[in-house]
Amino acid sequence: MSGPGHQLAARAMAWMDSLWDPEVRLLRYPAISLARSSHAWRTHGVRETSWYALGLLMRADTERAAEALASVLTHQYMAPGTPYDGTWRRSPQEPQPPADPVLWNDYDPNWREFVGCTLLLVLREYGEKLPDDLVRRITGALALAAGSARERAVSPHYSNIALMSAHLMHEVGVRSGDPALAAAGESLGRQVFDIWRRTRTFAEFNSPTYYGVDLFALALWRGSASPVLRELGDEMEVGLWTEIGRRYHPGLRNLAGPYDRSYGMDLSGYVSLLGQWIALADGLERAPLPAGDPSQAVHAHDLCFAPCFALLGAHPKAAALLAPAPEEPRWVSTTVTESPRRIATSWLGPHHMIGAQDTGGAKTGADDQYHPVTVHWRGDDGAPHWLRVMPSAGVDATVTKDGVLEVTAAGDLEFESDCRADVGAGRWLLPGLSVTVSTGAAATPDPFRIRYPGPLHLTLEVSPL
């Protein structure tokens, strides 16, 4: 491994070394992630330590890697008949799930796939360097995780987890001589592909974090023992990079919205998994990642995933599929799902870009990860800035080929920006951006938010200054 992969892994590993707790033999959870966590018990990261262990093996630190892996294995649940059987504690301090556990609150079933797929990668690449007893323990843990993943039967629409689950079940089935388990993995992989090929995109659309998990799983499929998964995975991986390339603006170092699931509005302000994959495809110096100390970045813990990505590498076609910054406007329309019909439109110009999603009223709940209306531009200070519709129910929007944004809200509507807006009658002025607004409703502004009573319809014409 050399070039961007080496640089990304080295940066992540140097930081993770500072988080290593030799007494617990796990990584401490970054302080900024602890501050934002809803779980007070989350002091160390089990999943993150499995990623660190792979990075340790990549740099030939076998002794610490073995310690980390042994510690991770002790935190797998062995509880037949429960929905959390075979998954891992998120932290060693996580309480034992109660008799009637609540999904996501009392346990996370996805740790089966995250940790399990990492352990498979460890065995595939470095199994011969590990002690025999540790390899036997990993093999047993994988059998439990894959078997309980089959019991769970995750929906193929849950793309990022389903892609990993298919790999986990198939590869463990092949390794253990369990053809039924291997067939279950291949069957799930086919189901995910059949859903994807209807619109050639994933239902978890345009997510800078979960697209990164999709790319991880599809990169694992490249080395699958199944010719079927290798073929289907290659088509989906190229298709996903194609979709990313159509909406990625290298000048603004951001992905044009809308976002179904996003933890932020500026990729240089938080650690996204997609930002790391773009680093592998286009170089770390051009990647949309936070600068400086990772400990100060939102979602810092996701940088721990970097060794896995670096080892697998971006698809050979990835760099070519990342389009250059548009010199002329580029309009993109994607049918995300057919039923309910969801249409995502994006407009990218040389200096700004707009995203919108129309669900035909199907998206009725507010979700803090859902951003149906987005605007990005470069401000007077040279930095990227953003504007979005705050999470709210019943918002549908589209951006036309001319870059005009049409927004309909079933209730009150609130915009938020990362910079102050001067709101006048029919016009907003932000640093480096002018927005002309046509609507019969009157705005109630404060420095960073603009509110309108609903229901209403707005037409917004956005121009960089």
N, C-alpha and C positions, 0 to 999 in steps of 0.2 A: 504494500500500500504506500502510495506517495501522493504528492500534490495536495489538492483540497481535502481529500480524505484524511491524510496524515495531519494536516493543520487543524481540522475540525476536531478530530479525536484527541490530539495533544492539548488543545485548549480546554476541552471538556475534562480530560483526565487530570490536568494540573489543578483545576478547580475542585474536582471530586476528591482528590487526595487530601485537600484541606477539610473535607467533611467526614473523613473516615474516623470512626470511633473504634479503637482497638479493643476496648473492653466489651462492647456489644457486638463487635465485628459486623457492623452495618454502617451505612452512610447516615449521618445526621440530616434531617430535613432542613433545607435552607430557611433562614429566618424569615425572609419575605414571603415564602410559601406558607410557613407556619402561621404568620399573621393573617393570611387570607383564608386559612383552612377553617372549616366548620367543625372539625374534630379536634378537641383539645388534647387527645391522647397521641396525636400524630407527631412523634419526636424523631423517629428514624424511618427510613423508607426501605421496605423489603424489595419491592419491584425495582426501585432505582439501584439497589445494591447488586441485583442480578446483572444489570447493564454495566455497572462498574466492574464486576468480576470479568465480564467479557473483555473490557478494555484492559484490565490487568493482564489477561492472557495474551492479548495482542502485543503487549510490550514485554512479555516473557516474565512477568512477576507472578510465577505460578504459586508460590507459597501463600501470598496474600489472597490470590484468587481462590485458592482452595478453602481458606478460612471464610471468605465471604460467601462462597457457594454453600458450604456446610451450614452456615448461619441461616441463609435463606431457606434451606430445606427444612430446618426445624420449625418454620412458621407456616407450613402447609397444614390446612385443616384435614383431619382424618375423621369424618363424621358421616358414615353411611346413612342414607335415608334423609339427609338434610339438603337443602338447596345450595349450601356453601361447601359441601364435601369436595375436596380436591382443589379448592381455590386457596389463596394465600392471605394471611393477615396483611393489612396495609402497613402496619407498624407493630413491633413486638408488644407495645402497650395497648393495642386494640382489645377491647373487652370481648370475652367469649359471646357469640351471638345467643340471644335468648331463645326460648322454646318456639316463639313465633317471630322469627327475624324479619326485619323490614329491609327489603332490597335497597342497596346503596347506602343506607344508614348504618345497618349492623354488619354488612359484609359487601364485598364487591366481587361478583362472579367473574369479571373480566380479567382479574389477576391470574386466572388459570391460563388464559391465552397470552397475556403479556410475559409472565414469567416462564410459562411452558415453552413458548416459541424461542425465548432467549436461551433456555437450557438446551433445546434442540440444536441451536446454533453453536453453543459451547461444545456439545458432543461431536457435532459434525466437523468442526474446525480444530478442536484441541483435546478431544477425548483421550488420545494416546498419551498426552502429557500429564493427565490427572491420575491420582492414586486409584487403584482398582476399586477400593471400597467406596470412594466418592462417586465413581462412575456407576456403581450398582445402586447407590442411593438416588442418584439423579434419574436413572432408568426407572426405578420404582415410583418416584414422584411423577414422572411423565406419564406412566401408565395410569396412575390415579387421576391426574389432571385430564388426560384425554378421555378416559372412560366417563368421568363426570361431565365433561363437555358434551359428550354424546347424549347423556341423560338430559342435560339442559336443553339441547336442540335450539340453539339461538336462531332467531329469524334471519333469513338471508337478506332482508331489507336493512338490517343493522350492519352495514357493509364493513366497517373497520374491524369489528369483532368477528364477524362471520368469515372474513378472509383469513384471519389468523386461526380461527377454530378449524377451518377446513385443513389448513396446513398441519396443525397440531394433531388432529385425529388421523390424517392419512399417514404422516411420517411415523408416528408412534405405532400405528397399526402395522406398517411394513417392518419396523424394527422388532416388534414383539411377535410377529407371525400371527397377527389377528386380522384376517382378511375382511371381516365384517366391519371392524373399526376403520380400516383403511378405506373401505367402500363408502362408509358414512362420510368421511372427509371429502372424498372425491365427489360424492353426490351433493354435498353442501356447496362445494366449489362450483359445480355446474349450475346450481340454483342461483347463486350470486351472479354468475355470468349471464344467465338467461334474463334476469331482471335488468342488468346493466345494458345489455345489447338493445333493449327496447328504445332507449333514448341515448345510449352511449355516455351515460353519466351515472353517478351514485346519488341515492336519495338524500344522504347526508352531504348536501351540495355545498361546494365552495368553502370548505372549512380548512383554515390554515393549520389547525391541529390535527383533525381527523383525516384529512388527505395525507398527512405525513404517516399516519398509521397504515392507511391503505397502501402507500408506497413501500413501507416496510414489509407488509405481508406479501405483496406482489413480488418484491425482490426475493423473498424466501421461496416463492413458487418457482423462481428461475432454477433453483437447485432441487426441486421436488423429484421424488422417485416416480411420480406419475407423469407420463407423457401428456396426458389430457390436461392436467393442471399447468404444466409448463406452457403448453400452447395457448390455453385460455388466458393464463396469467400474462403472457407476453402481449396479447391483444389488449387486455384491459390496462396494463401498465403504460403502453404507448398511448392509448386513448386518454388516460388520465393526464399524462404529461402534455398532450395536445390541448386538453381543456384548460389546464393551468396556464399554458403558454398564451392562449387567446386572451386571458384576463390579467396576466401579470405585466406590470409596468415597471421595467427596470430603472427608469429615471426617477420614479417616485418610490421605488422599492416597496411596492405594495401590490396586493391582489385586488382588482376591482370587485366591488360587491355585486350583488347582495350576498350575505353570508347566512347560511342556515345555522351554523354553530361556530362562533368565534369568541375568543377570550379577550379581544381587544380590537381597536380600529387602526393601529399603526404597528406593522411588523417590526419596526425598529424600536418599539417600546416594550415588547414582551417577547419571550422565547417561544417561538412556534416551531412545530416539527417540520412544516413545509419550508420554513426559512433555512433549516439545516440541509434539507434535500437540495434546495436551490444552491446552497454553498457548495455541495458536491458537484452539481452540474455546471455552475457558472463561476466558481471561485469564492473563497471565503471573504475576500475584500469587497466583493460586489453583492454579498448576500444580505437579505433583509433580516438582520439580527441586531440585538442591542449591543452597543459598544461598551467597553469598559468592564468593570467587575461584574461577572454573572450573578453574584449574590444580591445585587441591587435590582435585578430585572424581574418583572412580574413573570410568573410561571417558570422560574429559574430551574425547578426540578426537571423540566423536560429536556434540558441540556444533557442530562445523564443518559439519554437515549442515543447520543451521538456516536459512541463506539459501534453500536449495532449497525447504524446507517453507513458509517465509514467503511466497515468491513464488507458490507454487501455492495456498496457503490451504486451510484445512480445508473439508470438504464443507459446503454450506449447512445441512444437517440435523444436523450433528455436535453442536452445542450442545444441541439439543433431545433428542438421544439419550443424553446423559450424565445418568443418573438422579441425583436429589438423594440426600443421605445418608439411609439408611433409618430412618424413625421406628419401623417395625415390621419384624420379621425378614423377610428375602427369601432364598428358596432357589432355586438355579439348577442345572439339570442339562443337560449337553450331551453328545451322542454325538459324539465327536471323529472317530473312524473306525469303520467297520462291520466291517472284517476286517483285522487283529484288532480286536475290539470294545473300544473305549476309552471309558470314561464319566468325565467330569469333573463333580464336584458341588461347589458353593460355597454357603456360608451367610453372609449379611451381616446383622449387627444394628447398632443405633445406635452401639455402642462397640467392637465387635470383629467379626472375620470369620474364616472357616475355609475351606480348600480341600483337595480330595482327588481322587485319580485311581485308577480301577480298570481295570487292563489285562488282568485275567483271567490273570495270570502271563506275559503276552507280553513285558513289559519286564523282561528278565533281566540287562541290563548296567547298571553304575553309570556315571552321567554327571554331572559337576559342574555342568552347567547345568539338570539335571532336578530338580524339586522336587515330589514327589508328595503331600506333606502339608505344609500351611502354616497358621499362625495369626498374625493381626495384632491388636493392641489398642493402646489409648492408655494409657500408664503413669502412675504417680504424678507423674512430672515433666512430664506434658503432651505428651510426644513419642510418636510411634508406635514400638512394639516388635514383635518377631517371634520365632516359634518354628517350626522346620522339622525334618523328617526328613532326616538327612544322606544324601548319595548312596549308595545301596546297591542290591544286586540283589534282585529278587523282593519288592518292597513294593507292596501294593495297598490302597487305602483308599476310604472313602466317608463323606460327612457327611450325616446324615439331615435331614429337614425340621424336626426339633426341635433341630438344632445339635449332635447327638451324633456324635463322630468314631469310626469303626471302622477299625482298622488291622490288617492281616495281613502278617507278614514271613516269608519263606522261610528267612531266616538271622538273624544278629544285627541288632539295631535300635539306632540311635543318634539321639537328638534333639539339636539345637543351638539355643541362644537367644542374642540379643544382650545379654541381661542375666542376672544371677545367679539361680539357682533354688534354693530350699530344698526338698529332696526328702525327703518322709516316706513312711510306709507308706500307699500308696494315694492320696497327695495331693502335688501340687507347688504351691509358692507362689512366684510371680514378682511383681515390682513392678507392682501393679495388676491381677493375674490369678491366679485359682485354677483348678487342673486336677485333677479327680478321676479316678483311673486304676484300671481294673479289669483285672487280669491275674494269672495264677498265677506269673509270673516276678518275680524280685527285681531292682531297679534298682541300678546302680553309678553314682553321681553324681560329677561334679566341678563346679566353679563354673558352667560354661557348657554342659556336655553331660551327657546322661543316657543310659546304656547299658543295654540288656536283652539277655540271651542268647536266641537263637532256635533253632528257629522258634517263633513265638508269635502270639497275637492279643491286642489291647488295645482297650478301650473308654475313650474320654476324654470327659469332660464339662467344658466350658470355661466359666468365668464371670468377667466383669470384677468387680473389687472396688470 
